[in-house]
């Protein structure tokens, strides 16, 4: 068969992704993306700093963002997403908005960040009280809680791992265990932070076990970017992506229901 009979390739729309230099979950991002969308990833320059508030500030400097977005301009993405939670919450709400403005100026296309997408997802779900799982140290986790508090979101429980490197190597079973530790009170949703923490396959399991929406950093980033294009993220049973999968109000798992009526 002559290749001309095959047709295609299908026209592609592009999402530009700016990720920290140590980002290792490219393939996880693609799992939320429909076939007619391409991801174009670039990374911030390497700096010899472990995961910390200092690193979060370094990978979110406006000059760094400007240079990263400029590298994407040649492939003309329709939206640019900054895929790092800590880098986009470390400056608070004003800092996150300034990052979006800096990226938009550099690329002349709409821009968003993981932390901004998180707030949009919580609004979509009507969640004002959340449980929190992070791979971070105490100080980075506290900074995330401060960002959420500034947005009027209450953290009802949290579990953190205290990691400063190799976060992408955390197995799913550890993520699940931390999630159950974090859901200690009446939460509207659970958020699993860090775009370098694998979550794709655990979301449906945790939603079934905890009976509340479960959202993650990579999920909300892709959801928000694709929504800007007027299309939907794809994936298994996940409340953020499928309205029919959403629960009506928080329901605690059995091991946390003692003392409740």
C-alpha positions in Angstrom: 0.0 0.0 0.0 1.3 3.4 -0.9 1.8 5.7 2.1 -0.6 8.3 0.5 -3.5 5.9 1.2 -2.9 6.1 4.9 -4.0 9.7 5.3 -2.8 11.8 8.2 -1.0 12.4 10.3 -3.9 14.0 12.2 -3.6 17.8 12.7 -2.2 18.4 16.2 -2.8 21.2 18.6 0.0 22.0 21.0 0.4 22.4 24.7 3.7 23.8 25.8 5.0 22.5 29.2 7.7 24.1 31.3 9.0 21.7 33.9 11.8 21.8 36.4 15.1 20.3 35.3 14.5 17.2 37.5 11.0 16.4 36.2 10.9 12.7 35.3 7.2 11.9 34.6 6.8 13.0 31.0 4.9 9.9 30.1 2.4 10.4 33.0 1.4 13.8 31.5 0.8 12.2 28.1 -1.7 9.7 29.7 -4.2 12.4 30.2 -3.9 13.8 26.7 -6.2 13.0 23.8 -4.8 11.8 20.5 -5.2 15.2 18.7 -3.1 17.1 21.2 0.7 17.1 21.4 2.8 18.1 24.5 5.9 20.1 23.9 8.1 19.9 27.0 11.1 22.1 28.0 13.0 22.2 31.2 14.5 24.9 33.4 18.3 24.9 33.7 20.0 22.6 36.2 20.9 24.0 39.6 22.7 22.0 42.3 19.9 22.4 44.9 17.7 19.7 46.4 13.9 20.0 46.6 13.3 22.9 49.0 11.8 26.3 49.1 15.1 27.6 47.7 14.8 25.4 44.7 11.1 26.3 44.3 12.2 30.0 44.0 15.0 29.3 41.6 12.9 27.3 39.1 10.2 30.0 39.1 12.3 33.1 38.5 10.7 35.2 35.8 13.9 35.3 33.7 14.0 31.5 33.8 10.4 31.3 32.8 10.9 33.7 30.0 13.8 31.7 28.5 11.9 28.4 28.8 8.8 29.7 27.1 10.8 31.3 24.3 12.2 27.8 23.5 8.6 26.7 22.9 7.6 29.5 20.6 9.0 27.8 17.5 6.4 25.0 17.8 3.6 27.5 18.4 1.7 25.9 21.4 -1.8 27.3 22.0 -1.3 27.3 25.8 1.7 27.0 28.1 1.6 25.2 31.4 4.2 25.5 34.2 4.3 22.0 35.6 5.6 22.4 39.2 3.5 22.8 42.3 6.1 24.2 44.7 7.5 26.6 42.2 4.1 28.1 41.6 2.9 28.3 45.2 6.1 29.6 46.9 5.2 33.2 46.0 1.6 33.0 47.1 -1.4 33.9 45.0 0.2 37.2 43.8 3.4 35.3 42.8 1.5 32.7 40.9 -0.4 35.3 38.9 2.8 37.2 38.2 4.3 33.9 36.8 1.4 33.5 34.4 1.8 37.1 33.3 5.5 36.6 32.7 5.0 33.4 30.6 2.2 35.0 28.6 4.4 38.0 27.8 7.2 35.6 26.6 5.0 33.3 24.5 2.0 35.6 23.7 -0.3 32.7 24.5 -2.4 31.9 27.6 -0.4 30.5 30.4 -1.2 28.6 33.6 0.6 26.9 36.5 0.0 23.8 38.5 -0.9 25.7 41.7 -3.3 28.0 39.8 -4.9 24.9 38.2 -5.2 23.4 41.7 -7.4 26.3 42.8 -9.4 26.1 39.7 -10.0 22.3 40.2 -11.1 22.8 43.8 -13.6 25.5 42.6 -14.8 23.0 39.9 -15.4 20.4 42.6 -16.8 22.8 45.2 -14.1 21.7 47.6 -13.2 24.1 50.4 -11.8 21.6 53.0 -9.2 19.2 51.7 -6.7 16.6 52.9 -3.2 16.9 51.6 -0.4 14.5 50.6 3.0 15.8 49.7 6.5 14.3 49.2 8.0 17.5 50.6 9.7 18.5 53.8 7.8 20.3 56.6 8.8 23.7 55.4 7.6 23.2 51.8 4.4 21.5 53.0 3.7 24.5 55.2 4.2 26.8 52.3 1.6 25.0 50.3 -0.8 25.2 53.2 -0.2 28.9 53.4 -1.0 29.3 49.7 -4.2 27.3 50.2 -5.2 29.3 53.2 -4.7 32.5 51.3 -7.2 31.1 48.8 -9.7 30.3 51.6 -9.1 26.5 51.5 -8.8 24.7 54.8 -6.5 21.7 55.2 -8.2 19.1 57.4 -5.3 16.6 57.5 -2.0 16.1 55.9 0.8 13.5 55.4 4.2 14.3 54.0 7.2 12.2 53.1 10.2 14.6 53.9 11.9 13.9 50.6 14.5 16.2 48.9 15.3 14.1 45.8 14.2 11.2 43.6 10.5 11.8 44.2 9.6 10.1 41.0 10.8 6.8 42.4 8.1 6.7 45.1 5.9 3.6 44.5 2.1 3.8 44.3 1.7 1.8 47.5 3.4 4.6 49.4 1.1 7.2 47.9 -1.9 5.2 48.8 -0.7 4.7 52.4 -0.1 8.4 52.8 -3.5 9.3 51.4 -5.2 7.2 54.0 -3.1 8.8 56.7 -4.1 12.3 55.5 -7.8 11.8 55.4 -8.5 12.2 59.1 -11.4 14.6 59.1 -14.4 15.6 56.9 -12.6 16.6 53.7 -14.3 17.6 50.5 -11.4 16.3 48.4 -7.8 15.0 48.6 -4.9 16.7 46.8 -1.7 14.8 46.1 1.0 17.4 45.5 4.2 17.5 43.3 4.3 16.9 39.6 7.2 14.5 40.1 5.1 12.2 42.3 3.4 9.4 40.3 -0.4 9.3 40.7 -2.2 8.4 37.5 -3.2 4.9 38.4 -3.9 5.4 42.1 -6.6 8.1 41.6 -9.5 5.7 40.8 -8.5 3.3 43.6 -8.3 6.1 46.2 -11.6 7.7 45.1 -13.3 4.3 45.5 -11.7 3.7 48.9 -12.0 7.3 50.4 -15.3 8.2 48.6 -14.1 11.7 47.9 -12.6 13.3 44.8 -8.9 12.8 44.5 -6.8 15.2 42.5 -3.1 15.3 41.8 -0.6 17.9 40.5 -0.2 16.4 37.1 -3.9 15.7 36.7 -5.0 19.3 37.5 -2.2 20.7 35.2 -3.3 18.7 32.2 -7.0 19.3 33.0 -6.6 23.0 33.1 -4.4 23.2 30.0 -6.7 21.1 27.9 -9.7 23.0 29.1 -8.1 26.2 27.8 -8.1 24.5 24.4 -11.8 23.6 24.8 -11.1 19.9 25.1 -11.1 17.3 27.9 -8.4 15.3 29.6 -8.8 11.6 29.2 -8.3 8.9 31.9 -10.0 6.3 34.0 -12.7 7.0 36.5 -11.7 10.3 38.0 -14.1 12.8 39.6 -12.4 15.9 38.2 -12.6 14.6 34.6 -16.1 13.0 34.8 -19.0 14.8 36.5 -20.9 11.5 36.8 -18.1 10.2 39.0 -18.5 12.9 41.6 -19.8 12.2 45.0 -22.4 14.3 46.7 -20.4 15.6 49.8 -17.6 14.0 51.7 -18.0 10.5 53.0 -15.2 9.1 55.3 -13.8 5.6 54.8 -14.8 3.1 57.5 -11.5 3.2 59.4 -12.1 7.0 60.0 -15.8 6.9 60.8 -15.6 6.1 64.5 -17.2 8.8 66.6 -19.2 10.1 63.6 -22.9 9.8 63.2 
